Amino acid sequence: MWPLLIRTLRVYAPYITLPFAALVGVVGYNLENIFSDKYTPYNQSIKESRSDRLSTNESLDSAANVEKLRYKANVLGTNVSPSLEN
């Protein structure tokens, strides 16, 4: 009796599991719609925020008022082992 039952379940497994999976999916979809917040706040695009930032930058107003380009960080001081810090 058991081998016949197991063989029958193996043959008809897709017909049993598909409706069960569809039911779980429908219930989960509806629960997500009930409990989730669908509001997405508006964010400016990157292009718009860049153009606003460049238009408000005072250092770009005149080409004569440019400071010298200097590397301000000490290259030799980065990633120093603790024994060489002193």
C-alpha distances in whole Angstrom, upper triangle without the diagonal:
4,6,5,6,9,10,11,12,14,16,17,18,22,21,20,23,26,26,26,28,31,31,31,34,36,36,37,40,41,41,43,45,46,47,48,52,53,57,58,62,64,65,68,67,68,71,73,73,74,77,78,78,80,82,83,84,87,88,87,90,93,92,95,94,91,91,91,87,87,84,84,81,82,80,81,80,76,73,76,75,76,78,80,80,83
4,5,5,6,8,10,11,12,14,15,16,20,20,18,20,24,25,24,26,28,29,29,32,34,33,35,37,39,39,41,43,44,44,46,49,50,54,55,59,61,62,65,64,65,68,70,70,71,74,75,75,77,79,80,80,84,84,84,87,89,89,92,90,88,87,87,84,83,80,81,78,79,76,77,76,72,70,72,71,72,74,76,76,80
4,5,5,6,8,10,10,12,14,15,19,19,18,20,23,25,24,26,29,29,29,32,34,34,35,38,39,40,41,44,45,45,46,50,51,54,55,59,61,62,65,64,65,67,69,69,71,73,74,74,76,79,79,80,84,84,83,86,89,88,91,90,87,87,86,83,83,80,80,77,78,76,76,75,72,69,71,70,71,74,76,76,79
4,6,5,6,9,10,11,12,14,17,17,17,19,22,23,23,25,27,28,29,31,33,33,35,37,39,39,41,43,44,45,46,50,50,54,55,59,61,62,65,64,65,68,69,69,71,73,74,75,77,79,80,80,84,84,84,86,89,89,92,90,88,88,87,84,84,81,81,79,80,77,78,77,74,71,74,72,74,76,78,78,82
4,5,5,6,9,10,11,12,15,15,14,16,19,20,20,22,24,25,25,28,30,30,31,34,35,36,37,40,41,41,43,46,47,51,52,56,58,59,62,61,62,65,67,67,68,71,72,72,74,76,77,78,82,82,81,84,87,87,90,88,86,85,85,82,82,79,79,76,77,75,76,75,72,69,72,70,72,74,76,76,80
4,5,5,6,9,10,10,14,15,13,15,18,20,19,21,23,24,24,27,29,29,30,33,34,35,36,39,40,40,41,45,46,49,50,54,56,57,60,59,60,63,64,64,66,69,69,70,72,74,75,75,79,79,78,81,84,84,87,85,83,82,82,79,79,76,76,73,74,72,73,72,68,66,68,67,68,71,73,73,76
4,5,5,6,9,10,13,14,14,16,18,20,20,21,24,25,26,28,30,31,31,34,35,36,37,40,41,42,43,46,47,50,51,55,57,58,60,59,60,63,65,65,66,69,70,70,72,74,75,76,80,80,79,82,84,84,87,86,83,83,83,79,79,76,77,74,75,73,74,73,69,67,69,68,70,72,74,74,78
4,5,5,6,8,11,11,11,14,16,17,18,20,22,23,24,26,28,28,30,32,33,34,36,38,39,40,41,45,45,49,50,53,56,57,59,59,60,62,64,64,66,68,69,69,72,74,75,75,79,80,79,81,84,84,87,86,83,83,83,80,80,77,77,75,76,74,75,74,70,68,71,70,71,74,75,75,79
4,5,5,6,9,10,9,11,13,15,15,16,19,20,20,23,25,25,26,28,30,31,32,35,36,37,38,41,42,45,46,50,52,54,56,55,57,59,61,61,62,65,66,66,68,71,71,72,76,76,75,78,81,81,84,82,80,80,80,77,76,74,74,72,73,71,72,71,67,65,67,67,68,70,72,72,76
4,6,5,8,10,10,11,14,16,16,17,19,21,21,23,25,26,27,29,31,32,33,35,37,37,38,42,42,45,46,50,52,53,55,54,55,58,59,60,61,64,65,65,67,69,70,71,75,75,74,77,79,79,82,81,78,78,78,75,74,72,72,70,71,68,70,69,65,63,65,65,66,69,70,70,74
4,6,8,9,10,12,13,16,16,17,19,21,22,23,25,27,28,29,32,33,34,36,37,38,39,42,42,46,47,50,52,53,56,55,56,58,60,60,62,64,65,66,68,70,71,72,75,76,75,77,80,80,83,82,79,79,79,76,76,73,74,71,73,70,72,71,67,65,68,67,68,71,73,73,76
4,6,5,6,9,10,12,13,15,16,18,19,21,22,24,25,27,28,30,31,33,34,36,36,40,40,43,44,48,50,51,54,53,54,57,58,59,60,63,64,64,66,68,69,70,74,74,73,76,79,79,82,81,78,78,78,75,75,73,73,71,72,70,72,71,67,65,68,67,69,71,73,73,76
4,5,5,6,8,11,11,12,14,16,16,18,20,21,22,24,26,27,28,30,32,33,34,37,37,41,42,45,47,49,51,50,51,54,55,56,57,60,61,61,63,65,66,67,71,71,70,73,76,76,79,77,75,75,75,72,72,69,70,67,69,67,68,67,63,61,64,63,65,68,69,69,73
4,5,5,6,9,10,10,12,14,15,16,18,20,21,22,24,25,26,28,30,31,32,35,35,38,39,43,45,46,48,47,49,51,53,53,55,57,58,59,61,63,64,65,68,69,68,70,73,73,76,75,73,73,73,70,70,67,68,66,67,65,67,66,62,60,63,63,64,67,68,68,72
4,6,6,7,9,11,11,13,15,16,17,19,21,22,24,25,26,28,30,31,32,35,35,39,40,44,46,47,50,49,50,53,54,54,56,59,59,60,62,64,65,66,70,71,70,72,75,75,78,77,75,75,75,72,72,70,70,68,70,68,70,69,65,63,66,66,67,70,71,71,75
4,6,6,7,9,11,12,13,15,16,17,19,21,22,23,25,27,28,29,31,34,34,38,39,43,45,47,49,49,50,53,54,54,56,59,59,60,62,64,65,66,70,70,69,72,75,75,78,77,75,75,75,72,72,70,70,68,69,67,69,68,64,62,65,65,66,69,70,70,73
4,6,5,6,9,10,10,12,14,15,16,18,20,21,22,24,26,27,28,31,31,35,36,40,42,43,46,45,47,49,51,51,53,55,56,57,59,61,61,62,66,67,66,69,71,72,75,73,71,71,71,68,68,66,66,64,65,64,65,64,60,58,61,61,62,65,66,66,70
4,5,5,6,9,10,10,12,14,15,16,18,20,21,23,24,26,26,30,29,33,34,38,40,41,44,43,45,47,48,49,51,53,54,55,57,59,60,61,64,65,64,67,70,70,73,72,69,70,70,67,67,65,65,63,65,63,65,64,60,58,61,61,63,66,67,66,70
4,5,5,6,9,10,10,12,14,15,17,18,20,21,23,24,25,29,28,32,34,38,40,41,44,44,46,48,49,50,52,54,54,55,58,59,60,61,65,66,65,67,70,71,74,73,71,71,71,69,69,67,67,65,67,65,67,66,62,60,63,63,64,68,69,68,72
4,5,5,6,9,10,11,12,14,16,17,18,20,21,23,24,27,28,31,33,37,39,41,44,43,45,48,49,49,51,53,54,55,57,59,59,61,64,65,64,67,70,70,73,72,70,70,70,67,68,65,65,63,65,63,65,64,60,58,61,61,62,65,66,66,69
4,5,5,6,9,10,10,12,14,15,16,18,20,21,22,25,25,29,30,34,36,38,41,40,42,44,45,46,48,50,51,51,54,55,56,57,61,62,61,63,66,67,70,68,66,66,67,64,64,62,62,60,62,60,62,60,57,55,58,58,59,62,63,63,66
4,5,5,6,9,10,10,12,14,15,17,18,20,21,24,24,27,29,33,35,36,39,39,41,43,44,45,47,49,49,50,53,54,55,56,60,61,60,62,66,66,69,68,66,66,67,64,64,62,62,61,63,61,63,62,58,56,60,60,61,64,65,64,68
4,5,5,6,9,10,11,12,14,16,17,18,20,23,23,27,29,33,35,37,40,40,42,45,45,46,48,50,50,51,54,55,56,57,61,62,61,64,67,67,71,69,67,67,68,65,66,63,63,62,64,62,64,63,59,57,61,61,62,65,66,65,69
4,6,5,6,9,10,11,12,14,15,16,18,21,22,25,27,31,33,35,38,38,40,43,44,44,46,48,48,49,52,53,54,55,59,60,59,61,65,65,68,67,65,65,65,63,63,61,60,59,60,59,61,59,56,54,57,57,58,61,62,62,65
4,5,5,6,9,10,10,12,14,15,16,19,19,23,24,28,31,32,35,35,37,40,40,40,43,45,45,46,49,50,51,52,56,57,56,58,62,62,65,64,62,62,63,60,60,58,58,56,58,57,59,58,54,53,56,56,57,60,61,60,64
4,5,5,6,9,10,11,12,14,15,18,18,22,24,28,30,32,35,35,38,40,40,41,43,45,46,47,49,51,51,53,56,58,57,59,62,63,66,64,63,63,64,61,62,60,60,58,61,59,61,60,56,55,58,59,60,63,64,63,66
4,6,5,6,9,10,11,12,14,17,18,22,24,28,30,33,36,36,38,41,41,41,44,46,46,47,50,51,51,53,57,58,57,59,63,64,67,65,63,63,64,62,62,60,60,58,60,59,61,60,56,55,58,58,59,62,63,62,65
4,5,5,6,9,10,11,12,15,16,20,21,25,28,30,33,33,35,38,39,38,41,43,43,44,47,48,48,50,54,55,54,56,60,60,63,62,60,60,61,58,59,56,56,54,57,55,57,56,52,51,54,54,55,58,59,58,62
4,6,5,6,9,10,10,14,13,17,19,23,25,27,31,31,33,36,36,36,39,41,41,42,45,46,46,48,52,53,52,54,57,58,61,60,58,58,59,57,57,55,55,54,56,55,57,56,52,51,54,55,56,59,60,59,62
4,5,5,6,9,10,13,13,17,19,23,26,28,32,32,35,37,37,37,40,42,42,43,46,47,47,49,53,54,53,55,59,60,63,61,60,60,61,59,59,58,57,56,58,57,60,58,54,53,57,57,58,61,62,61,64
4,5,5,6,8,12,13,17,19,23,26,28,31,32,34,37,37,37,40,42,42,42,46,47,47,48,52,53,53,55,58,59,62,60,59,59,60,58,58,56,56,54,57,56,58,56,53,51,55,55,55,59,60,58,62
4,5,5,6,9,10,14,16,19,22,24,28,29,31,34,34,33,36,38,38,39,42,43,43,45,48,50,49,51,55,56,59,57,55,55,57,54,55,53,52,51,53,52,55,53,49,48,52,52,53,56,57,56,59
4,6,6,8,8,12,15,18,21,24,27,28,30,33,33,33,36,38,37,38,41,42,42,44,48,49,49,51,54,55,58,56,55,56,57,55,55,54,53,52,55,54,56,55,51,50,54,54,55,59,59,58,61
4,6,8,10,13,16,19,22,25,29,30,33,35,35,35,38,40,39,40,43,44,44,46,49,51,50,52,56,57,60,58,57,57,59,56,57,55,55,54,56,56,58,56,53,52,55,55,56,60,60,59,62
4,7,9,12,15,18,21,24,27,29,31,34,34,33,36,38,37,38,41,42,42,44,47,49,49,51,54,55,58,56,55,55,56,54,54,53,52,51,53,53,55,53,49,49,52,52,52,56,57,55,58
4,6,9,12,15,18,20,24,25,27,30,30,29,32,35,34,35,38,39,39,40,44,45,45,47,51,52,55,52,51,51,53,51,51,49,49,48,50,50,52,50,47,46,49,50,50,54,55,53,56
4,6,8,11,15,17,21,22,25,28,27,26,30,32,31,32,35,36,35,37,41,43,42,44,47,49,52,50,48,49,50,48,49,47,47,46,49,48,51,49,46,45,48,49,50,54,54,52,55
4,6,10,13,15,19,20,23,26,25,25,28,30,29,30,33,34,34,36,40,41,41,42,46,47,50,48,47,48,50,48,48,47,47,46,49,48,51,49,46,46,49,50,51,55,55,53,56
4,6,9,12,16,18,21,23,22,22,25,27,26,27,30,31,31,33,36,38,38,39,43,44,47,45,45,45,47,45,46,45,45,44,47,47,50,48,45,45,48,50,50,54,54,52,55
4,7,9,13,14,17,20,19,18,22,23,23,24,27,28,28,30,33,35,34,36,40,41,44,42,41,42,44,42,43,42,41,41,44,44,46,45,42,42,45,47,48,51,51,49,52
4,6,10,12,15,18,16,16,19,21,20,21,24,25,24,27,30,32,32,33,37,38,41,39,38,39,41,39,41,40,39,39,42,42,45,43,41,41,44,46,47,51,50,48,51
4,7,9,12,15,13,13,16,18,16,18,21,22,22,24,28,30,29,30,34,35,38,37,36,37,39,37,39,38,38,38,41,41,45,43,40,41,45,46,47,51,50,48,51
4,6,9,11,10,9,13,15,14,15,18,19,19,21,25,26,26,27,31,32,35,33,32,33,35,34,35,34,34,34,38,38,41,40,37,38,41,43,44,48,47,45,48
4,6,8,6,6,10,11,10,12,15,15,16,18,22,24,22,24,27,29,32,30,30,31,33,31,33,33,33,33,37,37,40,39,37,38,41,44,45,48,47,45,48
4,5,5,6,9,10,11,12,14,16,17,19,22,24,22,24,27,28,31,30,29,30,32,30,32,32,32,33,36,36,39,38,36,37,40,43,44,48,47,45,48
4,5,5,6,9,10,10,12,14,15,16,20,21,19,22,25,25,29,27,26,27,29,27,29,28,29,29,32,32,36,35,32,34,37,40,41,45,43,41,45
4,6,5,6,9,10,11,12,14,16,19,20,18,20,23,23,27,26,25,26,28,26,29,29,30,30,34,33,37,37,34,36,39,42,44,47,45,44,47
4,5,5,6,9,10,11,12,14,18,19,18,19,22,23,27,26,25,27,29,28,30,30,31,32,35,35,39,38,36,38,41,44,45,49,47,45,48
4,6,5,6,9,10,11,12,16,17,16,18,21,23,26,24,23,25,27,25,28,28,28,29,32,33,36,35,33,35,38,41,42,45,44,42,45
4,5,5,6,9,10,11,14,15,14,16,19,20,23,21,20,22,24,22,24,25,25,26,30,30,34,33,31,33,36,39,41,44,42,40,43
4,5,5,6,9,10,13,15,12,14,17,18,22,21,20,22,24,23,26,27,27,29,33,33,37,36,34,36,40,43,44,47,45,43,46
4,6,5,6,9,12,14,13,14,17,19,22,21,21,22,25,24,27,27,28,29,33,34,37,36,35,37,40,43,44,47,45,43,46
4,6,5,6,10,12,11,13,16,17,20,18,18,19,22,21,23,24,24,25,29,30,34,33,31,33,36,39,41,44,42,39,42
4,5,5,9,9,8,10,13,14,17,16,15,17,20,19,22,23,23,25,29,30,33,33,31,34,37,40,42,44,42,40,43
4,6,8,10,8,9,12,14,17,16,16,19,22,22,24,26,26,28,32,33,37,36,35,37,40,44,45,48,46,43,46
4,6,9,9,9,13,15,18,16,16,18,21,21,24,25,25,27,31,32,36,35,34,36,39,42,43,46,44,41,44
4,6,6,7,11,13,15,13,13,14,17,18,20,21,21,24,27,29,32,32,31,34,36,39,40,43,41,38,41
4,5,5,8,11,12,10,11,13,16,17,20,22,22,24,28,30,33,32,32,35,37,41,42,44,42,39,41
4,6,7,8,10,7,7,9,13,14,16,18,19,22,25,27,30,30,30,33,35,38,40,42,39,37,39
4,6,7,10,8,8,11,14,15,18,20,21,24,27,28,32,32,31,34,37,40,42,44,42,39,41
4,7,9,8,10,13,16,18,21,23,24,27,30,32,35,35,35,38,40,44,45,47,45,42,44
4,5,6,8,12,15,16,20,23,23,27,30,31,35,35,35,38,40,44,45,48,45,42,44
4,6,6,10,12,14,18,21,22,25,28,30,33,34,34,37,39,43,44,46,43,41,43
4,6,9,11,14,17,21,22,25,28,30,33,33,34,37,39,43,44,46,43,41,42
4,7,10,13,16,19,19,23,26,28,31,31,31,35,37,40,42,44,41,38,40
4,7,9,12,15,16,20,23,24,27,28,28,32,33,37,38,40,37,35,37
4,6,9,12,13,16,19,21,24,25,25,29,30,34,35,37,34,32,33
4,6,10,11,15,17,19,22,22,23,27,28,32,33,35,32,30,31
4,7,9,12,15,16,19,20,20,24,25,29,31,33,29,28,30
4,6,9,11,13,16,16,17,21,22,26,28,29,26,24,26
4,6,8,9,12,13,14,17,19,22,24,26,23,21,23
4,7,9,12,12,13,16,17,21,22,24,21,19,21
4,6,9,8,9,12,14,17,19,21,18,16,18
4,5,5,7,11,11,15,17,18,15,13,15
4,5,6,9,10,14,16,18,14,14,16
4,6,8,8,11,14,14,11,11,13
4,7,6,10,11,13,10,8,11
4,6,9,11,14,11,10,14
4,6,9,12,10,10,14
4,6,8,6,6,10
4,6,6,7,10
4,5,5,8
4,6,7
4,6
4
